[in-house]
Structures are given as structure tokens and as C-alpha cells.
């Protein structure tokens, strides 16, 4: 049984929807920059091989950040699903209520802090 009132659930749902929108915008804005854009720019100049290495590192870093954004979006969507199915605010491990302060700080929280490993 969920300990959160309907008002609190609506509050967290709105917060999660805002987070989802922001994350989707970040994903969309970063997908508009093709990975070869900056390499093409570098190809127009006589560059040191380290410049290409730096560019490759930045591309790999950006790809990693994109994966993190996708994972974050999935966590947000999972939290929204928990609101729908009535399990939001309850620990997935113990079934105990997650404190509102934790949900406020991390609305996608799945477990109590002391349960996490």
C-alpha cells in the first residue's frame, strides 16, 4: 500500500514529467550534432595527430553521455510506470515506504538508501 497522498503522487508525477521533457530535449539537441562534423572541420586544416586523438576522445565521451541520458530517461519512465501501478514510493527490495525527502531529492528512487549496494 502506498503511503503517498494523491496530491503528493500528482506532485511527483509532474516533477518526473518535467525531468522527462528536459532529458528528451537534451537527447534531441545532442543528436543534432553528427559525430563527423568536427572531424570534417579538422580535416580542412593541417593538424597534429594529437588533435585527432582529442576529437576521438570527445566523441567517445559524448557517446557515453548519450547512453547515460538514455538510461536516465528509462529510469524516469519506470518511475512514471510505478505511479500508474501504485508502487511508486515503495522500496522494490523491501516494500517499505521510501521517505519523501529521498523522493524529493531523487524522484526516480527505487529503494531505501540503506538497501542499496
N, CA, C and O atoms as a GROMACS GRO file, in nm:
protein
  468
    1UNK      N    1   0.085  -0.118   0.000
    1UNK     CA    2   0.000   0.000   0.000
    1UNK      C    3   0.089   0.124   0.000
    1UNK      O    4   0.186   0.131   0.075
    2UNK      N    5   0.056   0.220  -0.083
    2UNK     CA    6   0.137   0.340  -0.094
    2UNK      C    7   0.101   0.440   0.015
    2UNK      O    8  -0.016   0.463   0.043
    3UNK      N    9   0.203   0.500   0.076
    3UNK     CA   10   0.183   0.595   0.184
    3UNK      C   11   0.164   0.737   0.133
    3UNK      O   12   0.129   0.826   0.211
    4UNK      N   13   0.186   0.760   0.005
    4UNK     CA   14   0.177   0.896  -0.051
    4UNK      C   15   0.032   0.930  -0.084
    4UNK      O   16  -0.042   0.848  -0.137
    5UNK      N   17  -0.006   1.054  -0.053
    5UNK     CA   18  -0.140   1.100  -0.086
    5UNK      C   19  -0.151   1.122  -0.237
    5UNK      O   20  -0.051   1.128  -0.308
    6UNK      N   21  -0.273   1.134  -0.284
    6UNK     CA   22  -0.295   1.160  -0.427
    6UNK      C   23  -0.229   1.291  -0.469
    6UNK      O   24  -0.178   1.302  -0.580
    7UNK      N   25  -0.231   1.391  -0.380
    7UNK     CA   26  -0.167   1.519  -0.410
    7UNK      C   27  -0.017   1.504  -0.426
    7UNK      O   28   0.044   1.561  -0.517
    8UNK      N   29   0.043   1.426  -0.337
    8UNK     CA   30   0.189   1.402  -0.345
    8UNK      C   31   0.223   1.322  -0.471
    8UNK      O   32   0.322   1.351  -0.538
    9UNK      N   33   0.142   1.224  -0.503
    9UNK     CA   34   0.166   1.146  -0.624
    9UNK      C   35   0.157   1.235  -0.748
    9UNK      O   36   0.238   1.223  -0.840
   10UNK      N   37   0.058   1.325  -0.750
   10UNK     CA   38   0.044   1.418  -0.862
   10UNK      C   39   0.164   1.511  -0.869
   10UNK      O   40   0.212   1.543  -0.978
   11UNK      N   41   0.213   1.555  -0.753
   11UNK     CA   42   0.332   1.641  -0.747
   11UNK      C   43   0.453   1.569  -0.806
   11UNK      O   44   0.524   1.625  -0.890
   12UNK      N   45   0.477   1.446  -0.762
   12UNK     CA   46   0.593   1.371  -0.812
   12UNK      C   47   0.576   1.335  -0.960
   12UNK      O   48   0.674   1.331  -1.034
   13UNK      N   49   0.454   1.308  -1.002
   13UNK     CA   50   0.430   1.280  -1.143
   13UNK      C   51   0.467   1.402  -1.227
   13UNK      O   52   0.533   1.389  -1.330
   14UNK      N   53   0.425   1.519  -1.184
   14UNK     CA   54   0.458   1.642  -1.257
   14UNK      C   55   0.609   1.665  -1.260
   14UNK      O   56   0.665   1.703  -1.362
   15UNK      N   57   0.672   1.641  -1.147
   15UNK     CA   58   0.818   1.656  -1.140
   15UNK      C   59   0.888   1.559  -1.236
   15UNK      O   60   0.982   1.598  -1.306
   16UNK      N   61   0.843   1.436  -1.239
   16UNK     CA   62   0.900   1.335  -1.329
   16UNK      C   63   0.874   1.370  -1.476
   16UNK      O   64   0.962   1.352  -1.560
   17UNK      N   65   0.755   1.419  -1.506
   17UNK     CA   66   0.726   1.459  -1.644
   17UNK      C   67   0.815   1.574  -1.689
   17UNK      O   68   0.857   1.580  -1.805
   18UNK      N   69   0.844   1.666  -1.598
   18UNK     CA   70   0.935   1.776  -1.629
   18UNK      C   71   1.076   1.722  -1.653
   18UNK      O   72   1.143   1.764  -1.748
   19UNK      N   73   1.121   1.630  -1.568
   19UNK     CA   74   1.252   1.568  -1.585
   19UNK      C   75   1.259   1.494  -1.719
   19UNK      O   76   1.360   1.500  -1.789
   20UNK      N   77   1.151   1.426  -1.753
   20UNK     CA   78   1.146   1.351  -1.879
   20UNK      C   79   1.158   1.446  -1.998
   20UNK      O   80   1.233   1.420  -2.091
   21UNK      N   81   1.083   1.555  -1.993
   21UNK     CA   82   1.088   1.653  -2.101
   21UNK      C   83   1.228   1.711  -2.116
   21UNK      O   84   1.279   1.722  -2.228
   22UNK      N   85   1.292   1.748  -2.006
   22UNK     CA   86   1.427   1.804  -2.010
   22UNK      C   87   1.527   1.703  -2.066
   22UNK      O   88   1.614   1.738  -2.146
   23UNK      N   89   1.515   1.579  -2.024
   23UNK     CA   90   1.606   1.474  -2.070
   23UNK      C   91   1.587   1.448  -2.219
   23UNK      O   92   1.684   1.432  -2.293
   24UNK      N   93   1.461   1.443  -2.263
   24UNK     CA   94   1.434   1.423  -2.406
   24UNK      C   95   1.490   1.539  -2.489
   24UNK      O   96   1.541   1.518  -2.598
   25UNK      N   97   1.479   1.661  -2.437
   25UNK     CA   98   1.536   1.776  -2.508
   25UNK      C   99   1.687   1.766  -2.517
   25UNK      O  100   1.745   1.796  -2.622
   26UNK      N  101   1.753   1.723  -2.408
   26UNK     CA  102   1.898   1.705  -2.410
   26UNK      C  103   1.937   1.599  -2.514
   26UNK      O  104   2.032   1.618  -2.590
   27UNK      N  105   1.864   1.490  -2.516
   27UNK     CA  106   1.893   1.382  -2.612
   27UNK      C  107   1.875   1.434  -2.754
   27UNK      O  108   1.959   1.410  -2.841
   28UNK      N  109   1.766   1.505  -2.777
   28UNK     CA  110   1.739   1.558  -2.911
   28UNK      C  111   1.844   1.660  -2.954
   28UNK      O  112   1.891   1.657  -3.067
   29UNK      N  113   1.880   1.752  -2.864
   29UNK     CA  114   1.978   1.855  -2.901
   29UNK      C  115   2.115   1.796  -2.929
   29UNK      O  116   2.188   1.846  -3.014
   30UNK      N  117   2.151   1.690  -2.858
   30UNK     CA  118   2.280   1.627  -2.881
   30UNK      C  119   2.280   1.538  -3.003
   30UNK      O  120   2.386   1.513  -3.061
   31UNK      N  121   2.164   1.490  -3.045
   31UNK     CA  122   2.159   1.405  -3.164
   31UNK      C  123   2.167   1.488  -3.292
   31UNK      O  124   2.188   1.434  -3.400
   32UNK      N  125   2.150   1.621  -3.280
   32UNK     CA  126   2.160   1.708  -3.397
   32UNK      C  127   2.304   1.733  -3.439
   32UNK      O  128   2.328   1.784  -3.548
   33UNK      N  129   2.399   1.698  -3.355
   33UNK     CA  130   2.540   1.718  -3.386
   33UNK      C  131   2.598   1.585  -3.429
   33UNK      O  132   2.622   1.497  -3.346
   34UNK      N  133   2.622   1.571  -3.558
   34UNK     CA  134   2.678   1.446  -3.608
   34UNK      C  135   2.821   1.428  -3.562
   34UNK      O  136   2.892   1.527  -3.544
   35UNK      N  137   2.864   1.306  -3.541
   35UNK     CA  138   2.998   1.281  -3.491
   35UNK      C  139   3.108   1.322  -3.588
   35UNK      O  140   3.220   1.347  -3.546
   36UNK      N  141   3.078   1.330  -3.717
   36UNK     CA  142   3.181   1.362  -3.815
   36UNK      C  143   3.192   1.512  -3.842
   36UNK      O  144   3.282   1.555  -3.914
   37UNK      N  145   3.102   1.592  -3.784
   37UNK     CA  146   3.106   1.736  -3.807
   37UNK      C  147   3.241   1.796  -3.771
   37UNK      O  148   3.303   1.865  -3.852
   38UNK      N  149   3.286   1.770  -3.650
   38UNK     CA  150   3.411   1.831  -3.606
   38UNK      C  151   3.533   1.767  -3.670
   38UNK      O  152   3.635   1.833  -3.689
   39UNK      N  153   3.524   1.638  -3.704
   39UNK     CA  154   3.636   1.574  -3.773
   39UNK      C  155   3.651   1.636  -3.912
   39UNK      O  156   3.763   1.661  -3.957
   40UNK      N  157   3.542   1.660  -3.979
   40UNK     CA  158   3.548   1.724  -4.111
   40UNK      C  159   3.612   1.861  -4.099
   40UNK      O  160   3.692   1.901  -4.183
   41UNK      N  161   3.574   1.933  -3.994
   41UNK     CA  162   3.634   2.065  -3.973
   41UNK      C  163   3.784   2.053  -3.954
   41UNK      O  164   3.862   2.132  -4.007
   42UNK      N  165   3.826   1.952  -3.877
   42UNK     CA  166   3.968   1.932  -3.854
   42UNK      C  167   4.040   1.890  -3.983
   42UNK      O  168   4.156   1.923  -4.002
   43UNK      N  169   3.971   1.817  -4.069
   43UNK     CA  170   4.033   1.769  -4.192
   43UNK      C  171   4.068   1.883  -4.287
   43UNK      O  172   4.152   1.867  -4.375
   44UNK      N  173   4.006   1.997  -4.270
   44UNK     CA  174   4.033   2.112  -4.355
   44UNK      C  175   4.165   2.180  -4.320
   44UNK      O  176   4.210   2.269  -4.392
   45UNK      N  177   4.226   2.141  -4.210
   45UNK     CA  178   4.349   2.204  -4.165
   45UNK      C  179   4.457   2.099  -4.147
   45UNK      O  180   4.430   1.981  -4.128
   46UNK      N  181   4.580   2.146  -4.153
   46UNK     CA  182   4.692   2.058  -4.126
   46UNK      C  183   4.706   2.047  -3.975
   46UNK      O  184   4.751   2.141  -3.910
   47UNK      N  185   4.667   1.933  -3.918
   47UNK     CA  186   4.665   1.916  -3.774
   47UNK      C  187   4.764   1.813  -3.725
   47UNK      O  188   4.807   1.724  -3.798
   48UNK      N  189   4.798   1.830  -3.604
   48UNK     CA  190   4.883   1.735  -3.534
   48UNK      C  191   4.798   1.610  -3.503
   48UNK      O  192   4.679   1.624  -3.476
   49UNK      N  193   4.857   1.491  -3.505
   49UNK     CA  194   4.779   1.369  -3.476
   49UNK      C  195   4.710   1.374  -3.340
   49UNK      O  196   4.606   1.309  -3.321
   50UNK      N  197   4.765   1.449  -3.246
   50UNK     CA  198   4.702   1.459  -3.114
   50UNK      C  199   4.566   1.527  -3.122
   50UNK      O  200   4.477   1.499  -3.042
   51UNK      N  201   4.550   1.618  -3.219
   51UNK     CA  202   4.421   1.683  -3.236
   51UNK      C  203   4.313   1.581  -3.272
   51UNK      O  204   4.201   1.589  -3.222
   52UNK      N  205   4.347   1.487  -3.358
   52UNK     CA  206   4.252   1.382  -3.394
   52UNK      C  207   4.223   1.292  -3.274
   52UNK      O  208   4.109   1.248  -3.254
   53UNK      N  209   4.324   1.264  -3.194
   53UNK     CA  210   4.305   1.183  -3.074
   53UNK      C  211   4.213   1.252  -2.976
   53UNK      O  212   4.127   1.188  -2.915
   54UNK      N  213   4.231   1.381  -2.961
   54UNK     CA  214   4.144   1.458  -2.872
   54UNK      C  215   4.001   1.453  -2.922
   54UNK      O  216   3.908   1.434  -2.844
   55UNK      N  217   3.983   1.470  -3.052
   55UNK     CA  218   3.849   1.468  -3.110
   55UNK      C  219   3.784   1.331  -3.091
   55UNK      O  220   3.665   1.322  -3.059
   56UNK      N  221   3.861   1.223  -3.110
   56UNK     CA  222   3.806   1.089  -3.090
   56UNK      C  223   3.766   1.068  -2.944
   56UNK      O  224   3.663   1.007  -2.916
   57UNK      N  225   3.848   1.118  -2.851
   57UNK     CA  226   3.815   1.107  -2.710
   57UNK      C  227   3.684   1.179  -2.680
   57UNK      O  228   3.598   1.126  -2.610
   58UNK      N  229   3.668   1.300  -2.734
   58UNK     CA  230   3.546   1.378  -2.710
   58UNK      C  231   3.424   1.308  -2.767
   58UNK      O  232   3.316   1.312  -2.707
   59UNK      N  233   3.440   1.244  -2.882
   59UNK     CA  234   3.328   1.170  -2.941
   59UNK      C  235   3.290   1.051  -2.854
   59UNK      O  236   3.171   1.025  -2.833
   60UNK      N  237   3.388   0.981  -2.803
   60UNK     CA  238   3.360   0.867  -2.716
   60UNK      C  239   3.295   0.913  -2.586
   60UNK      O  240   3.203   0.848  -2.536
   61UNK      N  241   3.342   1.024  -2.532
   61UNK     CA  242   3.282   1.080  -2.411
   61UNK      C  243   3.137   1.118  -2.438
   61UNK      O  244   3.049   1.088  -2.357
   62UNK      N  245   3.111   1.185  -2.551
   62UNK     CA  246   2.976   1.225  -2.586
   62UNK      C  247   2.885   1.102  -2.605
   62UNK      O  248   2.769   1.105  -2.565
   63UNK      N  249   2.938   0.997  -2.664
   63UNK     CA  250   2.859   0.874  -2.682
   63UNK      C  251   2.824   0.815  -2.545
   63UNK      O  252   2.713   0.766  -2.524
   64UNK      N  253   2.919   0.819  -2.453
   64UNK     CA  254   2.892   0.770  -2.317
   64UNK      C  255   2.787   0.854  -2.248
   64UNK      O  256   2.700   0.800  -2.179
   65UNK      N  257   2.794   0.985  -2.265
   65UNK     CA  258   2.694   1.073  -2.205
   65UNK      C  259   2.556   1.048  -2.265
   65UNK      O  260   2.455   1.054  -2.195
   66UNK      N  261   2.552   1.021  -2.395
   66UNK     CA  262   2.425   0.990  -2.460
   66UNK      C  263   2.364   0.863  -2.400
   66UNK      O  264   2.243   0.857  -2.376
   67UNK      N  265   2.447   0.762  -2.376
   67UNK     CA  266   2.397   0.639  -2.313
   67UNK      C  267   2.343   0.666  -2.174
   67UNK      O  268   2.241   0.611  -2.133
   68UNK      N  269   2.414   0.752  -2.100
   68UNK     CA  270   2.368   0.787  -1.965
   68UNK      C  271   2.233   0.859  -1.971
   68UNK      O  272   2.146   0.835  -1.888
   69UNK      N  273   2.217   0.947  -2.069
   69UNK     CA  274   2.089   1.019  -2.083
   69UNK      C  275   1.977   0.920  -2.117
   69UNK      O  276   1.866   0.932  -2.065
   70UNK      N  277   2.005   0.823  -2.204
   70UNK     CA  278   1.905   0.722  -2.238
   70UNK      C  279   1.867   0.639  -2.115
   70UNK      O  280   1.750   0.609  -2.093
   71UNK      N  281   1.968   0.602  -2.036
   71UNK     CA  282   1.941   0.526  -1.912
   71UNK      C  283   1.858   0.608  -1.815
   71UNK      O  284   1.766   0.557  -1.751
   72UNK      N  285   1.891   0.738  -1.804
   72UNK     CA  286   1.817   0.826  -1.714
   72UNK      C  287   1.671   0.838  -1.759
   72UNK      O  288   1.579   0.837  -1.677
   73UNK      N  289   1.650   0.850  -1.890
   73UNK     CA  290   1.514   0.858  -1.944
   73UNK      C  291   1.437   0.730  -1.909
   73UNK      O  292   1.319   0.738  -1.873
   74UNK      N  293   1.501   0.616  -1.920
   74UNK     CA  294   1.436   0.488  -1.886
   74UNK      C  295   1.399   0.484  -1.738
   74UNK      O  296   1.291   0.436  -1.703
   75UNK      N  297   1.487   0.534  -1.651
   75UNK     CA  298   1.458   0.538  -1.507
   75UNK      C  299   1.336   0.627  -1.480
   75UNK      O  300   1.252   0.593  -1.397
   76UNK      N  301   1.328   0.739  -1.549
   76UNK     CA  302   1.214   0.831  -1.531
   76UNK      C  303   1.086   0.762  -1.577
   76UNK      O  304   0.984   0.768  -1.507
   77UNK      N  305   1.090   0.697  -1.693
   77UNK     CA  306   0.972   0.627  -1.744
   77UNK      C  307   0.930   0.514  -1.650
   77UNK      O  308   0.811   0.490  -1.630
   78UNK      N  309   1.028   0.445  -1.592
   78UNK     CA  310   0.996   0.339  -1.496
   78UNK      C  311   0.928   0.397  -1.372
   78UNK      O  312   0.833   0.338  -1.319
   79UNK      N  313   0.975   0.512  -1.325
   79UNK     CA  314   0.913   0.577  -1.209
   79UNK      C  315   0.769   0.618  -1.240
   79UNK      O  316   0.680   0.603  -1.157
   80UNK      N  317   0.747   0.670  -1.360
   80UNK     CA  318   0.610   0.705  -1.401
   80UNK      C  319   0.521   0.581  -1.406
   80UNK      O  320   0.404   0.587  -1.369
   81UNK      N  321   0.577   0.470  -1.451
   81UNK     CA  322   0.501   0.344  -1.452
   81UNK      C  323   0.466   0.301  -1.309
   81UNK      O  324   0.357   0.250  -1.285
   82UNK      N  325   0.559   0.321  -1.216
   82UNK     CA  326   0.532   0.285  -1.076
   82UNK      C  327   0.418   0.370  -1.019
   82UNK      O  328   0.341   0.322  -0.935
   83UNK      N  329   0.408   0.495  -1.063
   83UNK     CA  330   0.295   0.578  -1.018
   83UNK      C  331   0.165   0.517  -1.069
   83UNK      O  332   0.068   0.507  -0.994
   84UNK      N  333   0.163   0.477  -1.194
   84UNK     CA  334   0.043   0.420  -1.254
   84UNK      C  335   0.003   0.290  -1.185
   84UNK      O  336  -0.115   0.268  -1.156
   85UNK      N  337   0.102   0.204  -1.157
   85UNK     CA  338   0.067   0.073  -1.098
   85UNK      C  339   0.058   0.074  -0.946
   85UNK      O  340   0.032  -0.029  -0.884
   86UNK      N  341   0.080   0.191  -0.885
   86UNK     CA  342   0.060   0.203  -0.740
   86UNK      C  343   0.179   0.166  -0.654
   86UNK      O  344   0.165   0.156  -0.532
   87UNK      N  345   0.295   0.143  -0.714
   87UNK     CA  346   0.411   0.104  -0.633
   87UNK      C  347   0.513   0.216  -0.615
   87UNK      O  348   0.618   0.195  -0.554
   88UNK      N  349   0.482   0.336  -0.665
   88UNK     CA  350   0.576   0.449  -0.651
   88UNK      C  351   0.588   0.484  -0.503
   88UNK      O  352   0.489   0.490  -0.430
   89UNK      N  353   0.712   0.509  -0.461
   89UNK     CA  354   0.737   0.546  -0.322
   89UNK      C  355   0.758   0.428  -0.230
   89UNK      O  356   0.776   0.445  -0.109
   90UNK      N  357   0.756   0.308  -0.286
   90UNK     CA  358   0.782   0.187  -0.208
   90UNK      C  359   0.910   0.123  -0.256
   90UNK      O  360   0.935   0.114  -0.377
   91UNK      N  361   0.992   0.077  -0.163
   91UNK     CA  362   1.117   0.012  -0.198
   91UNK      C  363   1.090  -0.116  -0.277
   91UNK      O  364   1.005  -0.197  -0.239
   92UNK      N  365   1.163  -0.133  -0.387
   92UNK     CA  366   1.150  -0.255  -0.465
   92UNK      C  367   1.209  -0.375  -0.392
   92UNK      O  368   1.168  -0.488  -0.417
   93UNK      N  369   1.304  -0.351  -0.303
   93UNK     CA  370   1.367  -0.463  -0.231
   93UNK      C  371   1.286  -0.507  -0.110
   93UNK      O  372   1.264  -0.626  -0.089
   94UNK      N  373   1.241  -0.410  -0.029
   94UNK     CA  374   1.175  -0.445   0.097
   94UNK      C  375   1.026  -0.417   0.099
   94UNK      O  376   0.954  -0.470   0.184
   95UNK      N  377   0.978  -0.334   0.008
   95UNK     CA  378   0.837  -0.294   0.010
   95UNK      C  379   0.806  -0.185   0.110
   95UNK      O  380   0.692  -0.141   0.123
   96UNK      N  381   0.909  -0.140   0.183
   96UNK     CA  382   0.890  -0.034   0.281
   96UNK      C  383   0.880   0.102   0.211
   96UNK      O  384   0.933   0.120   0.102
   97UNK      N  385   0.810   0.197   0.274
   97UNK     CA  386   0.798   0.331   0.214
   97UNK      C  387   0.934   0.402   0.205
   97UNK      O  388   1.015   0.397   0.298
   98UNK      N  389   0.956   0.467   0.093
   98UNK     CA  390   1.075   0.550   0.074
   98UNK      C  391   1.040   0.688   0.130
   98UNK      O  392   0.937   0.743   0.094
   99UNK      N  393   1.124   0.745   0.217
   99UNK     CA  394   1.094   0.876   0.274
   99UNK      C  395   1.075   0.983   0.165
   99UNK      O  396   1.143   0.983   0.063
  100UNK      N  397   0.981   1.074   0.191
  100UNK     CA  398   0.953   1.180   0.094
  100UNK      C  399   1.075   1.266   0.067
  100UNK      O  400   1.093   1.314  -0.045
  101UNK      N  401   1.160   1.286   0.167
  101UNK     CA  402   1.282   1.365   0.145
  101UNK      C  403   1.370   1.301   0.039
  101UNK      O  404   1.429   1.370  -0.044
  102UNK      N  405   1.378   1.168   0.041
  102UNK     CA  406   1.457   1.097  -0.061
  102UNK      C  407   1.391   1.111  -0.197
  102UNK      O  408   1.460   1.133  -0.297
  103UNK      N  409   1.261   1.097  -0.203
  103UNK     CA  410   1.190   1.112  -0.330
  103UNK      C  411   1.202   1.254  -0.384
  103UNK      O  412   1.211   1.275  -0.505
  104UNK      N  413   1.203   1.349  -0.293
  104UNK     CA  414   1.219   1.489  -0.335
  104UNK      C  415   1.356   1.510  -0.398
  104UNK      O  416   1.370   1.576  -0.500
  105UNK      N  417   1.458   1.452  -0.335
  105UNK     CA  418   1.595   1.466  -0.386
  105UNK      C  419   1.618   1.382  -0.511
  105UNK      O  420   1.692   1.421  -0.601
  106UNK      N  421   1.553   1.265  -0.515
  106UNK     CA  422   1.573   1.172  -0.626
  106UNK      C  423   1.438   1.106  -0.659
  106UNK      O  424   1.409   0.997  -0.611
  107UNK      N  425   1.356   1.173  -0.740
  107UNK     CA  426   1.223   1.120  -0.769
  107UNK      C  427   1.221   0.983  -0.836
  107UNK      O  428   1.118   0.916  -0.837
  108UNK      N  429   1.333   0.942  -0.893
  108UNK     CA  430   1.339   0.811  -0.959
  108UNK      C  431   1.383   0.700  -0.862
  108UNK      O  432   1.404   0.587  -0.905
  109UNK      N  433   1.397   0.731  -0.733
  109UNK     CA  434   1.446   0.634  -0.635
  109UNK      C  435   1.361   0.508  -0.636
  109UNK      O  436   1.238   0.513  -0.639
  110UNK      N  437   1.430   0.395  -0.633
  110UNK     CA  438   1.363   0.264  -0.631
  110UNK      C  439   1.371   0.196  -0.495
  110UNK      O  440   1.290   0.110  -0.463
  111UNK      N  441   1.469   0.237  -0.414
  111UNK     CA  442   1.495   0.168  -0.288
  111UNK      C  443   1.533   0.266  -0.180
  111UNK      O  444   1.562   0.383  -0.207
  112UNK      N  445   1.531   0.218  -0.058
  112UNK     CA  446   1.580   0.295   0.055
  112UNK      C  447   1.731   0.305   0.046
  112UNK      O  448   1.795   0.217  -0.011
  113UNK      N  449   1.788   0.409   0.100
  113UNK     CA  450   1.932   0.431   0.091
  113UNK      C  451   2.010   0.315   0.151
  113UNK      O  452   2.106   0.267   0.091
  114UNK      N  453   1.971   0.268   0.268
  114UNK     CA  454   2.047   0.163   0.336
  114UNK      C  455   2.035   0.027   0.266
  114UNK      O  456   2.111  -0.065   0.299
  115UNK      N  457   1.942   0.013   0.172
  115UNK     CA  458   1.927  -0.113   0.100
  115UNK      C  459   2.017  -0.120  -0.023
  115UNK      O  460   2.042  -0.228  -0.076
  116UNK      N  461   2.065  -0.005  -0.068
  116UNK     CA  462   2.145  -0.002  -0.190
  116UNK      C  463   2.284  -0.057  -0.166
  116UNK      O  464   2.345  -0.032  -0.062
  117UNK      N  465   2.333  -0.130  -0.262
  117UNK     CA  466   2.469  -0.186  -0.252
  117UNK      C  467   2.555  -0.131  -0.362
  117UNK      O  468   2.673  -0.166  -0.371
   0.00000   0.00000   0.00000
